[in-house]
Amino acid sequence: MKSHYADIIENLNGTNLIARMDLNKDASYLVNIELDPNKANLESNVIDIHAGATETSWMALSYPNLVNTENAKALKPTNLTFADLKQWIKGGEIAKGITPLGYCGNPSNIDLSKIKIMADAIAEKYSAEIINVCNH
């Protein structure tokens, strides 16, 4: 059985995404983390939440032998709206219809130097908030 803290850790989200997705900001299992957009953003022109610039860069940095960066650089951005995203998160055939190639974002925007900065910023903020939650 998972602990209450495991649920909190699994549901850490950026405040902007929580607000944009109309999630209950007061839900006890959500912890709002404010990230500096200059340190935690690789792609500002499109919604980038699944196998886009951020995750592709993260994977290329962590597992360079598993990422075909040439193929990723040839992919076009998905350009989803928030209305599209609200449907996409339902998963299944709905998600496949919206993103038939399986990604949501711009995987062609790989940036290994920025992802290092972003990873450090996220680790610092999330670990500080986990400690804060555990101490209360």
N, C-alpha and C positions, 0 to 999 in steps of 0.2 A: 504494500500500500504506500502511495506517495504521501509525503508530508505536505503541509500547507506551504512551506517554503519552496518546495519543488514546483508547486503550481505557480507560485509568484514568479520564480525564476523563468519558467517556461513561457510566461506571458508578459515579459518585459517588452514594452513597445515604446516607440517615439510618440510624444504628445501629438505631433501633427497628424500622424496616421490615425491615432485614436479619435481625434476630433473630426477628421475628414470622413471616417467610416461610420460616424454616428454611434460609436460604441459608448457604453455607459462609463463615463470618466470616473465615477465614484465606485465602480465595482471593486471589491476588495482584492480580487486576483490580478488587477492591472496596476502596474507601477509605471507612472509617467517619468520618462527620462528625456530631458532636454539636451539635445546634442548640438554642438556648434556646426552650422551648415557649411562653414568653411573647412571643417575637418572631417565631416561625415557625409559628404555628398560627392559622388562621381558624375552624376548625370542630372542636370536640373531641368532639362527640356521635356522629359517624359516620366511617367510613373515607372519606377524601376524597383520591383519587389521580388521578382523570381527569375533567376538565371539571366539577369540583365547585366549592366556594367559592374555593379557592386559584387554580385555573387560570382560572375565570371572572373573578375579580377582577383577576388579572394581565392577561388579555386586555382587560378593560374599561379598565384603566389605560393599557395600551400602545396599544390600537387601539379607542378608544371608538366609532368609526363602524361597527365590525364586530360589536359585541356588542349584542344586543337585551336590555337589562337587565330590561325589563318581563316579557318571556317567561321569562327566567332566574329571576326572583323568584317566578314561579308554579309552578316545578317542585318536586316533593316529593323529600326525601332518599331515597337508595337503601337505607340501613340494612343494608349487607352485613355479614356476620360474617367472621372470618378464614378460616373453612372455605369460605365463598362466594368470597372473594378468591383463594384457592389454585386454585379451579376457573376463575375469571374470567380469570386471567392466562394460561390456555391459549389464549385468543383464539377466533376463529371463531364457530361456532354456539353453543358453550358460553357464551362471553361474551355473545352476543346474547340468549340465554335468561335470563341472570342480570340483565343491564342492557339491556333492549330499547330504551331511549331513548339509549343510548350513553354515559351518564355514570355515574361512580362517586363519589358524594359528595352535597353539598348546594349546587348552584349558586345557590340563592336567597339564600344568606348572603354576598352581595357586600359587600366592605368595602374601599374604595379607600385609606383612611388606614392600615389595618393591612397591606395588601399592600405599601405603600411601605416600611414598617418591616421587613417580612419579606424583601423583595427586597434591601434593604441588608444585613441580617444574613446572608443566604445568600451574597451576593456576597463579603462579607468573609471568612466561614468557608471557602468553597470556594476562593477565590483564595489564601488562606494555605496551605491544604492542597495545592493544585497546586504552589505554590512549594516547599513542604516535600518533596513527592514528587520534583520535578525536581532538587532539590539532593542527593538521596541516590542 
